[in-house]
């Protein structure tokens, strides 16, 4: 079975750029394993977008952008994970140090928050959850939900105002 023209072009691009992409990723991460993973992810993205690549086109600028974005995304992910770990560690320490009343109030607040979030319109709720629970940026949320970042910002602003109003009403 012969390779399709797209596969042949991808192989050429891979062979010509693999080492350069790896070196660039390594320069940004200073970690060989992370650089290798980012290089693989970069070429996966290229493969997913091969329909946009033409024979003879210089794709290194595109690969450069892919690598840069992958490093940024990975760095954000690591930051969120570390932040979540430190928050969970701080929360555990707070639970140990606080009284049962504070613990009850915290649970009550979270329960009420989940109820309020569940009452929001679906699109607004999705934007809020992607932003606050998953830590995605406005742009990332917009891409996932096929809406503009400005619309994401509007939904998030409305969601936060609604949550604030409902929680103040409940707890006052």
For each residue, the residues with C-beta under 8 A, 3 or more apart:
1:
2:
3: 7 8 11
4: 7 8
5: 8 9 55
6: 9 10 50 51
7: 3 4 10 11
8: 3 4 5 11 12
9: 5 6 12 13 50 53 55
10: 6 7 13 14 46 47 50
11: 3 7 8 14 15
12: 8 9 15 16
13: 9 10 16 17 46 53 59
14: 10 11 17 18 43
15: 11 12 18
16: 12 13
17: 13 14 20 21 59 60 63
18: 14 15 21 22 39 43
19: 22 23
20: 17 23 24 60 63
21: 17 18 24 25 39 42 43 63 67
22: 18 19 25 26 35 36 39
23: 19 20 26 27
24: 20 21 27 28 64 67
25: 21 22 28 29 34 35 36 38 39 42 67 70 71
26: 22 23 29 30 31 32 35
27: 23 24 30
28: 24 25 35 38 67 68 71
29: 25 26 34 35 38 71
30: 26 27
31: 26 34 35
32: 26 35 36
33: 36 37
34: 25 29 31 37 38 74
35: 22 25 26 28 29 31 32 38 39
36: 22 25 32 33 39 40
37: 33 34 40 41
38: 25 28 29 34 35 41 42 67 70 71 74
39: 18 21 22 25 35 36 42 43 67
40: 36 37 43 44
41: 37 38 44 45 66 70
42: 21 25 38 39 45 46 63 66 67 70
43: 14 18 21 39 40 46 47
44: 40 41 47 48
45: 41 42 48 49 66 70
46: 10 13 42 43 49 50 53 59 62 63 66
47: 10 43 44 50
48: 44 45
49: 45 46 52 53
50: 6 9 10 46 47 53
51: 6
52: 49
53: 9 13 46 49 50 57 59 62
54: 57
55: 5 9
56:
57: 53 54
58: 61
59: 13 17 46 53 62 63
60: 17 20 63 64
61: 58 64 65
62: 46 53 59 65 66
63: 17 20 21 42 46 59 60 66 67
64: 24 60 61 67 68
65: 61 62 68 69
66: 41 42 45 46 62 63 69 70
67: 21 24 25 28 38 39 42 63 64 70 71
68: 28 64 65 71 72
69: 65 66 72 73
70: 25 38 41 42 45 66 67 73 74
71: 25 28 29 38 67 68 74 75
72: 68 69 75 76
73: 69 70 76 77
74: 34 38 70 71 77 78
75: 71 72 78 79
76: 72 73 79 80 135 137
77: 73 74 80 81
78: 74 75 81 82
79: 75 76 82 83
80: 76 77 83 84 135
81: 77 78 84 85
82: 78 79 85 86
83: 79 80 86 87
84: 80 81 87 88
85: 81 82 88 89
86: 82 83 89 90
87: 83 84 90 91
88: 84 85 91 92
89: 85 86 92 93
90: 86 87 93 94
91: 87 88 94 95
92: 88 89 95 96
93: 89 90 96 97
94: 90 91 97 98
95: 91 92 98 103
96: 92 93
97: 93 94
98: 94 95 102 103
99: 102 103
100: 103 104
101: 104 105
102: 98 99 105 106
103: 95 98 99 100 106 107
104: 100 101 107 108
105: 101 102 108 109
106: 102 103 109 110
107: 103 104 110 111
108: 104 105 111 112
109: 105 106 112 113 167 171
110: 106 107 113 114
111: 107 108 114 115
112: 108 109 115 116 166 167 170 171
113: 109 110 116 117 163 167
114: 110 111 117 118
115: 111 112 118 119
116: 112 113 119 120 162 163 166 167
117: 113 114 120 125 128 129 159 163
118: 114 115 125
119: 115 116 166
120: 116 117 124 125 128 159 162
121: 124 125
122: 125 126
123: 126 127 145 147 155
124: 120 121 127 128 155 158 159 162
125: 117 118 120 121 122 128 129 159
126: 122 123 129 130 145
127: 123 124 130 131 141 145 152 155 156 159
128: 117 120 124 125 131 132 155 156 159 160 163
129: 117 125 126 132 133 134
130: 126 127 133 134 136 140 141 144 145
131: 127 128 134 135 136 138 141 152 156
132: 128 129 135
133: 129 130
134: 129 130 131
135: 76 80 131 132
136: 130 131 140 141 144
137: 76 140 141
138: 131 141 142 149 152 153 156
139: 142 143 149
140: 130 136 137 143 144
141: 127 130 131 136 137 138 144 145 147 149 152
142: 138 139 145 146 147 148 149 151 152
143: 139 140 146
144: 130 136 140 141
145: 123 126 127 130 141 142 152
146: 142 143
147: 123 141 142 151 152 155
148: 142 151 152
149: 138 139 141 142 152 153
150: 153 154
151: 142 147 148 154 155
152: 127 131 138 141 142 145 147 148 149 155 156
153: 138 149 150 156 157
154: 150 151 157 158
155: 123 124 127 128 147 151 152 158 159
156: 127 128 131 138 152 153 159 160
157: 153 154 160 161
158: 124 154 155 161 162
159: 117 120 124 125 127 128 155 156 162 163
160: 128 156 157 163 164
161: 157 158 164 165
162: 116 120 124 158 159 165 166
163: 113 116 117 128 159 160 166 167
164: 160 161 167 168
165: 161 162 168 169
166: 112 116 119 162 163 169 170
167: 109 112 113 116 163 164 170 171
168: 164 165 171 172
169: 165 166 172
170: 112 166 167
171: 109 112 167 168
172: 168 169
